[in-house]
Amino acid sequence: MPKTEELVVADLGAGTGDLLFFLSMQFKRVYAIDFSEKMLNIAKEKFIGKKNITFKQGDIRDLSKLGLKLDIAIAINSILCPSINDVNKILKEVYDSLKSEGLFIAIFPAMEAVLYHSLLLYENELSKGGDEDLIIKNINRRVGKEYCFIPGIFRDKDEKQKFFYKFELERRLKNAGFKHIKFKKVYYPWGQHGDFESFPNETMMWDWFVFAKKI
Ligand SMILES: C[S@@+](CC[C@H](N)C(=O)[O-])C[C@H]1O[C@@H](n2cnc3c(N)ncnc32)[C@H](O)[C@@H]1O
């Protein structure tokens, strides 16, 4: 791959632009893409005068419409739509928007971390004594109210958000055409991962950090 200062990168679902300063220092051109005008306006305010950042309001489900040819596409917790068809479409659009040898770097909410947290809840209740069947029934009801485990969907009132299993991500990325798919965990200190009850003496919860290549 050429030197980083020659590369074109896009921050997909850039939000308020937390990553943009770093990206603009490292890369030749940075596209900050988000469908929220409000988010983009906040980000733009922060980077007035930064000539190598281009802001584009657009939906990453239709990324190829923007006609970008990217060396690197980054999506940090922004592929969250609850529709599996939409997720698959985004991954394909990202693939199509990359140059050959291009890299996709992303963070996805981990469904396994939710299962892990449920196990901690279960064991915590068990340690206090009580009926095992009743404890598991209560935890199933409590967690099951918020999560649908087969498609990996979190629900809160009208809001829905996709979480991902590692095997699922691997399969979806492969189906989109990606190769050399690698995973790491991004750990979150207890208290920083949404509304999850903390277990400070236990290993932290995580999201999936993914690297995938277009060959
Ligand atoms: C949780 S925020 C993450 C923002 C940023 N990547 C970060 O790490 O701080 C998700 C962002 O993705 C954007 N987003 C979600 N779905 C999108 C889509 N289909 N097209 C464009 N932007 C999208 C949202 O508007 C929001 O700004």
The ligand as a MOL file (V3000), in Angstrom:
LIG
                    3D

  0  0  0     0  0            999 V3000
M  V30 BEGIN CTAB
M  V30 COUNTS 27 29 0 0 0
M  V30 BEGIN ATOM
M  V30 1 C -23.3540 5.8470 17.0750 0
M  V30 2 S -23.0080 7.1190 15.9530 0 CHG=1
M  V30 3 C -21.2570 6.8910 15.7210 0
M  V30 4 C -20.5990 8.1220 15.2050 0
M  V30 5 C -19.0920 8.0130 14.9850 0
M  V30 6 N -18.7360 6.9970 14.0170 0
M  V30 7 C -18.3810 7.7780 16.2820 0
M  V30 8 O -17.7860 6.7100 16.4670 0
M  V30 9 O -18.4120 8.6810 17.1280 0 CHG=-1
M  V30 10 C -23.6890 6.4960 14.4430 0
M  V30 11 C -23.6690 7.4970 13.3160 0
M  V30 12 O -23.9410 6.8200 12.1030 0
M  V30 13 C -24.8740 7.5790 11.3530 0
M  V30 14 N -25.5990 6.6190 10.4990 0
M  V30 15 C -26.3100 5.5410 10.9050 0
M  V30 16 N -26.8320 4.9000 9.8500 0
M  V30 17 C -26.4350 5.5990 8.7420 0
M  V30 18 C -26.6680 5.4440 7.3600 0
M  V30 19 N -27.4110 4.4300 6.8860 0
M  V30 20 N -26.1170 6.3350 6.4930 0
M  V30 21 C -25.3630 7.3600 6.9650 0
M  V30 22 N -25.1210 7.5660 8.2760 0
M  V30 23 C -25.6470 6.6980 9.1530 0
M  V30 24 C -25.7490 8.2730 12.3860 0
M  V30 25 O -26.3840 9.4190 11.8810 0
M  V30 26 C -24.7100 8.5920 13.4750 0
M  V30 27 O -24.1150 9.8410 13.2700 0
M  V30 END ATOM
M  V30 BEGIN BOND
M  V30 1 1 1 2
M  V30 2 1 2 3
M  V30 3 1 2 10
M  V30 4 1 3 4
M  V30 5 1 4 5
M  V30 6 1 5 6
M  V30 7 1 5 7
M  V30 8 2 7 8
M  V30 9 1 7 9
M  V30 10 1 10 11
M  V30 11 1 11 12
M  V30 12 1 11 26
M  V30 13 1 12 13
M  V30 14 1 13 14
M  V30 15 1 13 24
M  V30 16 1 14 15
M  V30 17 1 14 23
M  V30 18 2 15 16
M  V30 19 1 16 17
M  V30 20 1 17 18
M  V30 21 2 17 23
M  V30 22 1 18 19
M  V30 23 2 18 20
M  V30 24 1 20 21
M  V30 25 2 21 22
M  V30 26 1 22 23
M  V30 27 1 24 25
M  V30 28 1 24 26
M  V30 29 1 26 27
M  V30 END BOND
M  V30 END CTAB
M  END
